[in-house]
Amino acid sequence: MKASDVMTTKVVTVTPDHSVRHAAEIMLDNHVSGLPVIDDSGELVGIISEGDLLRRSELGLDALAGHRRSPEEQARAYVKAHAWKVGDVMSDRLVVVDEDTDLARVATLMEENDIKRVPVARDGRLVGIVSRADLLRAVASARLDATAPGDEAIRRSILARLDESTGLARMNISVTVADGLVHLWGNVEGEDCRKAARVVADGVRGVKGVIEHFADAE
């Protein structure tokens, strides 16, 4: 699936000249935790999120308390805490994808940058946004992989999935299947590896249960 398959296209935005208070009200009214910031020419220039508002002076917090900072860091913290314009408070280091970016890449970007949403742009213009909630909906609506009926088809499907991505490719795991019940054999080291083998088997359509016979597990 691609970003275009799950993105929200009706995106609520603000401008750099909107007030921080107005942005907070829009977030509350629309039940969102962040807003793209669009300038007068329609270009995406930043995002303002809940995280940008955590050390505001309105909350009675001292932006500089308990921190040893350089003058530049202190100045940035002061602006974040006291500025009234969105443009002064927003995050302008954007992580942006295009419509054809696959969801695996979108999820990786969210994890690597510790962000909750990724704008989707076309030629610098905002066309949508993918949030963590959109990714959850993709997970919830995902269809099980099609597997041909029968024990032998299940066995072959499990063996095909024991590849490098699982960490189990070199462990010589044997698989037998009887009436949908999967038996796993081999010398598998560590609880995480045993769990990964079980998850591989559990993920195949038609599997009724998994029994481990790993030498290290007995």
MINUZA-674063 format. One line per field, with one value per residue: residue number from 1; x, y, z of N, C-alpha, C, O in turn. Coordinates in Angstrom, 2 decimals. Example, Ala and Ser with C-alpha at 12.3 -4.5 7.8 and 13.67 -1.06 7.14 Angstrom:
koldren	(1;2)
nX	(13.19;12.85)
nY	(-5.69;-2.25)
nZ	(7.80;7.08)
caX	(12.30;13.67)
caY	(-4.50;-1.06)
caZ	(7.80;7.14)
cX	(13.20;12.90)
cY	(-3.30;0.03)
cZ	(7.80;7.87)
oX	(14.24;13.41)
oY	(-3.32;1.14)
oZ	(8.46;8.04)
END
This chain:
koldren	(1;2;3;4;5;6;7;8;9;10;11;12;13;14;15;16;17;18;19;20;21;22;23;24;25;26;27;28;29;30;31;32;33;34;35;36;37;38;39;40;41;42;43;44;45;46;47;48;49;50;51;52;53;54;55;56;57;58;59;60;61;62;63;64;65;66;67;68;69;70;71;72;73;74;75;76;77;78;79;80;81;82;83;84;85;86;87;88;89;90;91;92;93;94;95;96;97;98;99;100;101;102;103;104;105;106;107;108;109;110;111;112;113;114;115;116;117;118;119;120;121;122;123;124;125;126;127;128;129;130;131;132;133;134;135;136;137;138;139;140;141;142;143;144;145;146;147;148;149;150;151;152;153;154;155;156;157;158;159;160;161;162;163;164;165;166;167;168;169;170;171;172;173;174;175;176;177;178;179;180;181;182;183;184;185;186;187;188;189;190;191;192;193;194;195;196;197;198;199;200;201;202;203;204;205;206;207;208;209;210;211;212;213;214;215;216;217;218)
nX	(0.83;0.34;1.12;-0.91;-3.07;-4.03;-3.96;-5.26;-7.22;-8.70;-7.49;-6.97;-5.58;-3.19;-1.89;1.36;0.94;-1.22;-2.51;-0.99;-2.82;-5.16;-4.45;-4.28;-6.96;-8.12;-6.96;-8.16;-10.90;-11.02;-10.06;-7.36;-3.80;-1.90;-1.04;-0.61;1.32;0.69;1.88;1.22;1.42;0.63;2.44;3.85;5.17;5.75;4.98;2.77;2.45;1.11;3.37;4.95;3.86;4.26;5.86;4.86;4.41;1.89;1.15;2.38;4.98;8.51;10.56;13.29;14.08;16.09;17.86;20.97;21.99;23.12;23.40;21.98;20.32;18.80;17.50;15.95;14.28;12.92;11.48;9.81;8.24;6.96;6.22;3.58;2.79;2.12;4.11;6.48;6.64;6.22;7.43;9.92;11.51;10.86;9.48;8.63;6.60;5.88;2.98;3.32;4.89;5.65;3.87;5.45;7.81;6.83;6.01;8.51;9.83;8.29;8.91;11.73;12.02;10.48;7.79;4.29;2.83;2.90;3.27;1.89;3.02;2.78;4.75;5.59;3.22;0.68;-1.13;-2.26;-2.26;-0.60;-1.27;-0.48;-2.81;-3.98;-2.24;-2.78;-5.42;-4.91;-3.57;-5.63;-7.48;-6.20;-5.93;-5.74;-2.99;-3.40;-3.62;-3.18;-5.46;-4.92;-2.56;0.07;0.37;0.25;2.56;4.60;4.24;4.92;7.64;8.63;8.49;10.37;12.71;15.55;14.61;13.39;15.33;15.80;16.69;19.02;18.78;17.83;15.14;12.63;9.46;6.33;2.97;-0.22;-3.52;-3.90;-2.50;0.52;3.85;6.95;10.43;13.87;17.14;16.91;18.02;17.44;14.75;13.48;13.92;12.55;10.00;9.66;9.60;7.22;5.42;5.69;4.53;1.96;0.99;0.14;-2.49;-5.06;-3.78;-4.18;-3.04;0.11;2.84;5.76;8.87;11.45;14.85;16.22;14.18;13.15)
nY	(-1.19;2.32;5.75;7.34;5.65;5.61;8.13;11.13;13.42;15.70;18.09;19.99;23.15;25.72;29.10;30.72;33.16;32.87;32.79;31.17;30.37;30.19;28.06;26.01;25.87;24.99;22.44;21.18;21.39;19.82;17.40;16.62;16.20;17.77;20.27;21.06;23.77;26.36;28.66;31.95;31.52;28.97;27.01;24.31;24.88;24.16;22.42;22.51;21.19;19.32;18.79;21.04;22.83;22.26;23.50;26.07;29.48;30.07;27.89;28.21;27.45;27.60;28.12;27.90;26.78;24.75;23.92;23.85;25.88;27.04;30.50;30.66;28.40;29.02;31.28;30.17;28.52;30.42;31.77;29.68;29.38;31.84;33.20;34.42;33.91;31.33;30.77;31.27;29.31;26.83;23.66;23.56;21.77;19.62;16.39;14.89;13.13;11.68;10.86;8.27;6.93;4.02;2.38;1.12;2.60;5.08;4.46;3.81;6.29;7.76;6.43;6.71;9.48;10.13;11.09;11.87;12.18;12.48;14.74;14.69;15.54;17.19;18.42;20.35;21.19;20.68;17.68;15.83;13.98;11.61;9.90;8.34;7.09;6.58;4.63;2.63;2.03;0.90;-1.41;-2.69;-3.21;-4.90;-7.69;-11.23;-13.14;-14.95;-18.44;-21.59;-24.34;-27.06;-29.20;-29.51;-27.22;-25.26;-25.92;-25.40;-22.68;-21.65;-22.40;-20.86;-18.36;-18.26;-16.51;-14.28;-11.95;-12.68;-13.54;-16.20;-17.74;-19.32;-21.37;-23.89;-24.89;-27.30;-28.22;-29.63;-30.48;-31.30;-31.80;-29.02;-28.36;-27.15;-28.28;-27.48;-27.91;-28.16;-26.68;-24.02;-21.00;-19.04;-17.10;-15.08;-15.82;-18.25;-17.32;-15.76;-17.73;-19.01;-16.91;-16.59;-18.99;-18.76;-16.71;-17.71;-18.49;-20.71;-22.16;-23.93;-24.18;-24.10;-26.09;-26.34;-27.96;-27.44;-28.02;-26.47;-25.52;-27.38)
nZ	(0.00;-0.57;0.35;-0.70;-0.57;2.02;3.12;4.66;3.01;3.36;4.91;7.77;8.09;9.11;8.98;8.95;10.22;11.87;15.23;18.07;19.98;18.43;16.76;18.67;19.44;17.04;16.81;19.03;18.36;16.08;16.84;16.46;16.65;15.53;13.08;9.64;8.32;6.15;3.77;2.29;-0.42;-0.75;-0.18;1.69;4.81;7.39;10.52;13.22;16.40;19.21;20.72;20.29;21.97;24.60;26.51;27.16;28.18;29.06;30.50;32.83;32.99;33.26;30.66;30.74;33.07;35.17;33.23;31.57;29.15;25.94;24.85;22.39;22.48;24.73;23.78;21.69;23.21;24.69;22.70;21.79;24.07;24.42;22.04;19.95;17.40;15.03;13.14;14.50;16.37;15.28;13.96;11.59;10.35;8.19;7.58;4.76;2.41;-0.85;-2.87;-3.79;-1.99;-0.16;2.53;4.42;4.36;5.20;7.83;8.91;8.77;10.58;12.96;13.10;13.31;15.44;15.23;14.73;12.47;8.88;6.33;3.01;-0.10;-3.29;-5.71;-3.85;-2.78;-0.42;-0.32;1.25;4.38;6.39;9.26;12.46;13.19;10.70;9.76;11.62;10.91;8.44;9.22;10.64;8.63;6.92;4.77;5.29;4.09;1.10;1.13;-0.26;0.26;2.59;4.28;3.25;1.67;3.62;5.10;3.20;2.83;5.33;5.48;3.38;4.45;6.40;6.23;5.74;6.93;9.26;10.96;11.20;9.14;8.97;10.74;10.26;10.56;10.88;9.57;10.17;9.34;10.45;9.93;10.06;12.33;13.40;13.67;14.95;14.55;15.55;16.29;18.01;19.13;21.96;23.36;21.88;19.22;19.11;19.56;17.27;15.28;15.96;15.51;12.75;11.84;12.96;11.43;9.01;6.91;7.82;9.75;12.73;15.16;16.99;17.76;19.57;19.22;19.82;20.47;22.30;23.79;25.43)
caX	(0.00;1.06;0.60;-2.17;-4.15;-4.52;-3.83;-6.42;-7.08;-9.33;-6.55;-7.13;-4.27;-3.09;-0.84;2.36;0.47;-2.26;-2.02;-0.83;-4.10;-6.07;-4.02;-4.68;-8.41;-8.41;-6.61;-9.18;-12.18;-10.96;-9.54;-6.07;-2.69;-0.95;-1.59;0.34;1.34;0.76;2.08;0.26;1.53;0.16;3.55;3.96;6.37;6.00;3.91;2.68;1.85;1.03;4.72;5.49;3.17;4.37;6.55;4.33;4.30;0.50;1.02;3.11;6.28;9.69;11.22;14.73;14.36;16.73;18.64;22.15;21.89;23.84;22.49;21.09;19.31;17.90;16.68;14.95;13.31;12.09;10.55;8.81;7.37;6.28;5.76;2.15;2.54;2.41;5.37;7.61;6.59;6.11;8.63;10.11;12.31;9.77;9.61;7.55;6.63;4.96;1.82;3.70;5.72;4.97;3.56;6.58;8.71;6.16;6.11;9.92;10.11;7.65;9.67;13.08;11.96;9.61;6.69;2.99;2.16;3.80;2.56;2.07;3.08;2.99;5.37;5.64;1.86;0.09;-2.28;-2.81;-1.41;-0.70;-1.05;-0.39;-4.16;-4.17;-1.50;-3.52;-6.55;-4.38;-3.32;-6.91;-8.22;-5.36;-6.43;-4.79;-2.42;-4.08;-2.86;-3.95;-5.88;-4.18;-1.41;1.32;0.44;0.58;3.96;5.46;4.10;5.72;9.06;8.98;8.55;11.51;13.80;16.50;13.92;12.95;16.48;15.74;17.01;20.16;18.57;17.39;13.88;11.79;8.03;5.34;1.60;-1.23;-4.86;-3.79;-1.68;1.91;4.92;8.22;11.57;15.19;17.93;16.66;18.59;16.86;13.30;13.01;13.92;11.44;8.76;9.58;9.17;5.79;4.68;5.67;3.53;0.64;0.55;-0.28;-3.91;-5.40;-3.09;-5.08;-2.24;1.54;3.51;7.21;9.69;12.82;15.74;16.59;12.98;12.71)
caY	(0.00;3.57;6.86;7.80;4.71;5.77;9.51;12.00;14.49;16.92;18.43;21.31;23.80;27.10;29.87;31.19;34.35;32.53;32.78;29.87;30.06;29.76;26.71;25.08;25.71;24.16;21.07;20.66;21.28;18.78;16.17;16.27;16.59;18.58;20.96;21.59;25.22;26.70;30.10;32.63;30.98;27.59;26.09;23.72;25.45;23.64;21.74;22.83;20.03;19.38;18.81;22.39;23.67;21.66;24.38;27.41;30.32;30.02;26.77;28.54;26.76;28.38;27.40;27.78;26.26;23.45;23.53;24.62;26.03;28.12;31.62;30.34;27.45;29.75;32.15;29.34;28.08;31.58;31.98;28.60;29.55;33.13;33.75;34.22;33.49;29.94;30.70;31.32;28.17;25.59;22.92;23.75;20.67;18.77;15.07;14.89;12.05;11.87;9.96;6.90;6.34;2.88;2.57;0.68;3.75;6.09;4.01;3.93;7.71;8.16;5.85;7.30;10.90;10.26;11.98;11.20;12.40;12.84;15.37;14.15;16.71;17.05;19.66;21.30;21.51;19.66;16.98;14.92;13.72;10.26;9.90;7.02;6.50;6.05;3.37;1.64;1.59;0.00;-2.70;-3.31;-3.62;-5.75;-9.04;-12.32;-13.65;-16.13;-19.68;-22.72;-25.24;-28.30;-29.18;-29.32;-25.82;-24.52;-26.18;-24.70;-21.25;-21.35;-22.52;-19.73;-17.13;-18.33;-15.93;-13.45;-10.90;-13.20;-13.93;-17.65;-18.42;-20.24;-22.24;-25.22;-25.27;-28.25;-27.97;-30.62;-30.00;-32.36;-31.24;-27.60;-28.17;-27.01;-28.73;-26.85;-28.66;-27.61;-26.10;-22.58;-20.37;-17.80;-16.98;-14.22;-16.60;-19.20;-16.56;-15.37;-18.91;-19.21;-15.84;-16.93;-20.05;-18.22;-15.77;-18.39;-18.79;-22.12;-22.76;-24.06;-24.14;-24.31;-26.84;-26.22;-29.10;-26.96;-28.66;-25.51;-25.13;-28.50)
caZ	(0.00;-0.67;1.15;-1.29;-0.24;3.40;3.61;4.81;2.01;3.88;5.98;8.38;8.12;9.60;8.33;9.91;10.94;12.85;16.61;18.70;20.63;17.38;16.36;19.73;19.35;15.87;17.16;19.93;17.65;15.04;17.44;15.86;17.52;14.79;11.91;8.67;8.21;4.73;3.60;1.41;-1.78;-0.75;0.08;3.02;5.41;8.73;11.25;14.64;17.06;20.67;21.26;20.22;22.94;25.93;27.46;26.96;29.38;29.53;31.44;34.05;32.98;32.91;29.56;30.95;34.41;35.33;32.06;31.19;27.71;25.30;24.58;21.26;22.96;25.61;22.94;21.01;24.21;25.04;21.59;21.84;25.23;24.50;20.77;19.75;16.03;14.68;12.41;15.42;17.27;14.51;13.54;10.14;9.81;7.75;6.97;3.79;1.42;-1.96;-2.86;-4.14;-0.95;0.44;3.94;5.23;4.44;6.03;9.22;9.32;8.98;11.84;14.07;13.15;13.66;16.60;14.86;14.69;11.19;7.78;5.22;1.66;-0.97;-4.73;-6.17;-2.76;-2.32;0.44;-0.89;2.26;5.54;6.95;10.70;13.04;13.15;9.35;9.68;12.40;10.10;7.41;9.89;11.00;7.44;6.06;4.54;5.47;2.85;0.57;1.17;-0.78;1.32;2.75;5.17;2.53;1.27;4.84;5.41;2.24;3.08;6.52;5.13;2.51;5.25;7.33;5.47;6.48;7.68;10.55;11.75;11.39;7.88;9.09;11.89;9.80;11.21;10.15;9.78;9.76;9.57;10.45;10.18;10.40;13.52;12.95;14.58;14.60;15.08;15.24;17.38;17.94;20.32;22.48;23.40;20.79;17.98;19.18;19.39;15.86;14.53;16.22;14.84;11.32;11.63;13.29;10.41;7.78;6.91;7.94;10.90;13.88;16.38;16.79;18.84;19.43;19.65;19.73;21.42;23.34;24.54;26.26)
cX	(0.87;0.41;-0.75;-3.34;-4.77;-4.57;-5.19;-6.23;-7.74;-8.55;-6.82;-5.74;-4.36;-1.99;0.18;1.90;-0.69;-1.65;-1.89;-2.13;-5.11;-5.73;-4.44;-6.17;-8.81;-8.09;-7.70;-10.50;-12.20;-10.37;-8.28;-4.97;-1.64;-1.58;-0.46;0.20;1.60;0.93;1.11;0.30;1.06;1.22;3.49;5.27;6.67;4.83;3.94;1.90;1.75;2.41;5.34;4.92;3.34;5.04;6.15;4.23;2.88;0.28;1.76;4.47;7.38;10.49;12.69;15.07;15.04;17.57;19.85;22.17;22.78;22.88;21.52;19.98;18.31;16.96;15.59;13.87;12.37;11.05;9.44;7.78;6.49;5.72;4.28;1.82;2.94;3.78;6.60;7.72;6.66;7.47;8.77;11.04;11.34;10.25;8.41;7.71;5.75;3.91;2.19;4.59;4.98;4.86;4.68;7.57;8.12;6.29;7.53;10.28;9.49;8.45;11.03;13.07;11.05;8.50;5.42;2.29;3.20;2.97;2.88;1.98;3.27;3.51;5.33;4.30;1.29;-1.11;-2.92;-1.87;-1.67;-0.34;-0.86;-1.74;-4.44;-3.44;-2.20;-4.72;-6.10;-4.10;-4.64;-7.66;-7.45;-5.96;-5.33;-4.25;-3.17;-3.15;-3.73;-4.32;-4.99;-2.93;-0.11;1.48;0.80;2.06;4.88;5.40;4.93;7.20;9.51;9.16;9.70;12.76;14.67;15.79;13.50;14.12;16.62;16.24;18.10;19.98;18.01;16.16;13.10;10.33;7.22;3.97;0.65;-2.57;-4.80;-2.96;-0.20;2.86;6.23;9.36;12.86;15.89;17.83;17.11;17.83;15.36;12.75;12.94;12.79;10.10;8.57;9.11;7.68;4.95;4.60;4.58;2.13;0.09;0.07;-1.74;-4.14;-4.73;-4.02;-4.33;-0.79;2.12;5.02;7.91;11.18;13.66;16.06;15.41;12.55;13.50)
cY	(1.26;4.64;7.32;6.90;4.97;7.22;10.19;13.18;15.79;17.33;19.85;21.92;25.16;27.79;30.31;32.37;34.08;32.58;31.36;29.43;29.54;28.34;25.67;24.82;24.82;22.70;20.44;20.43;20.13;17.47;15.68;16.80;17.41;19.15;21.35;23.11;25.58;28.21;30.66;32.11;29.54;26.56;25.58;24.19;24.92;22.87;22.25;21.70;20.27;19.50;20.19;23.30;23.19;22.57;25.83;28.17;30.32;28.90;27.04;27.89;27.73;27.60;27.15;27.07;24.90;23.01;24.45;24.69;27.15;29.29;31.34;29.41;28.14;30.65;31.35;28.89;29.22;31.83;30.94;28.84;30.79;33.67;33.47;33.78;32.03;29.82;30.71;30.08;26.83;24.93;23.07;22.72;19.55;17.41;14.90;13.72;12.43;10.78;8.50;6.24;5.18;3.06;2.11;1.83;4.84;5.72;4.14;5.38;8.21;7.67;6.53;8.74;11.19;11.28;11.18;11.35;12.80;13.49;14.68;15.33;16.32;18.40;20.74;21.69;20.35;19.02;16.01;14.79;12.29;10.33;8.47;6.32;5.91;4.72;2.28;1.13;0.65;-1.38;-3.42;-3.85;-4.57;-7.15;-10.06;-12.76;-14.89;-17.33;-20.81;-23.66;-26.48;-28.14;-28.91;-27.87;-24.94;-24.68;-25.39;-23.19;-20.83;-21.37;-21.33;-18.45;-17.13;-17.80;-15.04;-12.41;-11.37;-13.49;-15.43;-18.44;-19.48;-21.25;-23.62;-25.71;-26.21;-28.01;-29.16;-30.08;-31.17;-31.76;-29.79;-27.31;-28.22;-27.48;-28.14;-27.59;-27.94;-27.10;-24.58;-21.94;-19.11;-17.73;-16.14;-14.97;-17.62;-18.49;-16.15;-16.53;-19.17;-18.16;-16.09;-17.94;-19.53;-17.33;-16.39;-18.80;-20.30;-22.82;-22.75;-23.98;-24.43;-25.01;-26.78;-27.47;-28.71;-27.58;-27.74;-25.15;-26.22;-28.56)
cZ	(0.00;0.20;0.62;-0.95;1.12;3.87;3.73;3.87;2.45;5.13;6.48;8.54;8.81;8.81;9.38;10.75;11.87;14.25;17.12;19.36;19.60;16.91;17.39;19.69;18.17;16.15;18.04;19.19;16.66;15.54;16.73;16.77;16.79;13.54;10.95;8.60;6.75;4.59;2.56;-0.02;-1.89;-0.49;1.52;3.66;6.81;9.28;12.68;15.32;18.55;21.29;21.25;21.30;24.38;26.96;27.24;28.28;29.93;30.54;32.74;34.13;32.59;31.87;29.82;32.25;34.35;34.16;31.90;29.67;27.22;25.10;23.44;21.69;23.88;24.82;22.23;21.98;24.60;23.95;21.61;22.94;25.14;23.19;20.57;18.33;15.81;14.01;13.29;16.29;16.53;14.31;12.03;9.53;9.42;7.25;6.07;2.84;0.25;-1.96;-3.11;-3.09;-0.29;1.95;4.85;5.42;5.33;7.51;9.75;9.61;10.29;13.04;14.22;13.64;14.84;16.34;14.68;13.35;10.15;6.68;3.90;0.69;-2.43;-5.24;-5.10;-2.19;-1.52;-0.24;0.11;3.43;6.01;8.42;11.20;13.01;11.77;9.17;10.47;11.62;9.00;7.99;10.14;9.79;6.54;5.95;4.82;4.12;2.40;0.59;0.64;0.35;1.40;3.57;4.44;2.08;2.46;5.17;4.50;2.46;4.29;6.19;4.27;3.31;6.26;6.63;6.36;7.34;9.06;11.49;11.91;10.19;8.02;10.21;11.54;10.55;10.31;10.54;9.31;10.12;9.47;10.85;10.66;11.63;13.11;14.05;14.07;15.31;14.73;16.48;17.27;19.25;20.70;22.36;22.26;19.47;17.97;18.97;17.93;15.00;14.72;15.50;13.34;11.04;11.89;12.18;9.12;7.91;6.97;9.10;12.11;15.21;16.05;18.00;18.57;19.99;19.61;20.85;22.59;24.24;25.51;27.56)
oX	(2.00;-0.70;-1.65;-4.49;-5.91;-5.15;-6.13;-5.21;-7.37;-8.90;-6.89;-4.83;-5.44;-1.25;-0.11;2.39;-1.12;-0.44;-2.59;-2.50;-5.83;-6.63;-4.90;-6.61;-9.72;-8.86;-8.10;-11.14;-13.24;-10.19;-8.14;-5.18;-0.59;-2.54;0.54;-0.88;2.61;0.20;0.28;-0.68;1.10;0.96;3.14;6.35;7.73;3.82;5.01;0.82;2.25;2.60;6.18;5.43;2.64;4.81;7.00;3.99;2.68;-0.67;1.77;5.04;7.21;11.03;13.29;16.25;14.64;17.96;19.76;22.35;23.14;21.66;20.36;18.82;17.11;15.78;14.43;12.69;11.18;9.88;8.27;6.60;5.40;4.83;3.78;0.70;3.95;4.52;7.65;8.77;7.09;8.51;7.85;11.35;11.05;11.28;7.28;8.84;4.96;3.95;1.47;5.01;3.82;5.64;4.86;8.11;8.84;6.62;7.73;10.97;10.11;8.65;11.44;14.01;10.86;8.31;5.45;1.26;4.24;2.06;3.98;0.98;3.84;2.79;5.06;4.24;1.40;-2.02;-3.98;-0.81;-2.81;0.75;-1.06;-1.81;-5.08;-3.94;-2.21;-5.02;-6.82;-4.36;-4.75;-8.40;-7.96;-6.44;-4.15;-4.97;-3.52;-2.01;-4.88;-3.56;-4.38;-2.30;0.74;2.59;1.56;2.74;5.84;6.40;5.56;7.94;10.63;9.89;9.96;13.74;14.53;16.32;13.27;13.92;17.47;16.23;18.10;20.93;17.75;16.15;12.93;10.02;7.41;3.82;0.70;-2.73;-5.57;-2.72;0.26;2.70;6.58;9.28;12.92;15.33;18.58;16.63;17.59;14.76;11.69;12.01;12.14;9.20;7.45;8.31;6.97;3.90;3.57;3.79;1.20;-1.12;-0.36;-2.16;-3.49;-5.07;-4.56;-4.93;-0.48;1.92;5.48;7.58;12.04;13.25;16.16;15.58;11.67;13.26)
oY	(1.25;4.46;7.65;7.33;4.60;7.51;9.88;13.86;16.87;16.96;20.79;21.28;25.68;27.16;30.27;32.58;34.98;32.43;30.46;28.26;28.58;27.53;24.59;23.69;24.00;21.81;19.30;19.40;19.52;16.53;14.50;17.74;17.72;18.59;21.92;23.67;25.16;28.97;29.93;32.25;28.94;25.36;26.32;23.94;25.20;22.67;22.40;21.32;21.26;20.21;20.50;24.40;23.66;22.41;26.71;27.59;30.54;28.94;26.20;27.78;28.58;26.54;26.27;26.80;24.02;21.85;25.66;23.68;28.07;29.10;31.74;29.59;27.86;30.76;31.79;28.89;29.01;32.09;31.28;28.55;30.82;34.52;32.42;33.33;31.56;28.88;30.21;29.82;25.82;25.56;22.74;22.78;18.65;17.30;14.79;13.35;13.37;9.87;7.60;5.09;5.32;3.79;2.66;2.02;5.46;6.57;4.53;5.66;8.99;8.40;6.88;9.17;12.35;12.21;9.96;10.72;13.38;12.86;14.17;16.04;15.28;19.39;21.91;22.44;19.19;19.73;15.45;15.42;11.83;10.76;7.51;5.11;4.86;3.81;1.12;-0.07;-0.30;-2.40;-4.62;-4.83;-5.00;-7.71;-9.80;-12.75;-15.76;-17.24;-20.95;-23.78;-26.88;-27.08;-28.16;-27.33;-23.98;-23.70;-24.78;-22.50;-19.77;-20.47;-20.85;-17.55;-16.12;-18.53;-15.04;-12.02;-10.55;-13.65;-15.90;-19.67;-20.45;-21.93;-24.43;-26.81;-25.94;-27.64;-29.65;-29.32;-31.95;-31.26;-29.39;-26.14;-29.21;-27.12;-28.30;-27.86;-27.20;-27.07;-23.94;-22.30;-18.24;-18.24;-16.44;-14.77;-17.84;-19.00;-16.20;-16.35;-19.50;-18.48;-15.83;-17.77;-19.82;-17.21;-15.68;-19.39;-21.06;-23.96;-21.71;-23.73;-24.94;-24.58;-27.14;-27.96;-29.56;-27.65;-28.19;-24.55;-25.99;-29.45)
oZ	(0.50;0.71;1.40;-1.02;1.36;4.91;3.00;3.92;1.97;6.25;5.68;9.06;9.06;8.06;10.57;11.85;12.60;14.43;16.66;19.31;19.85;16.70;17.04;19.87;18.28;15.78;17.81;19.37;16.42;14.76;16.43;17.55;17.36;13.01;11.39;8.79;6.17;5.23;2.02;-0.76;-2.97;-0.57;2.45;3.12;7.37;8.61;13.28;14.86;19.08;22.28;22.11;21.53;25.27;28.15;27.14;29.34;31.13;31.33;33.64;35.21;31.71;32.18;29.19;32.51;33.59;34.08;32.08;28.99;27.96;25.17;23.52;21.31;23.82;25.14;22.17;21.64;24.81;24.25;21.46;22.77;25.71;23.21;20.96;18.06;16.33;14.29;12.89;16.88;17.09;14.47;11.28;8.33;10.21;6.59;6.55;2.49;0.32;-1.12;-2.69;-3.27;0.10;2.57;5.94;6.51;6.11;8.34;10.90;10.59;11.01;14.00;15.32;14.31;15.22;17.12;14.50;13.12;10.47;6.14;3.69;0.67;-2.75;-5.21;-5.39;-1.22;-1.91;-0.68;-0.15;3.47;6.03;8.79;10.45;12.82;11.66;8.53;10.04;11.66;8.66;7.34;9.90;9.90;5.51;6.94;4.61;3.12;3.20;0.12;1.05;1.32;0.41;3.57;4.94;2.11;2.32;5.48;4.96;2.30;4.27;6.58;4.42;2.89;6.89;6.45;7.58;8.39;9.95;12.69;12.66;10.20;7.27;10.59;12.43;11.11;9.12;11.67;8.20;11.08;8.52;11.97;11.53;11.95;12.54;15.22;12.90;16.51;13.75;17.57;16.53;20.32;19.87;21.41;21.72;18.69;16.94;18.29;17.41;14.08;13.77;14.95;12.72;10.11;11.13;12.02;8.22;8.91;6.26;9.42;12.48;16.25;14.98;19.13;17.49;21.07;19.40;22.00;23.73;25.30;26.34;28.38)
END
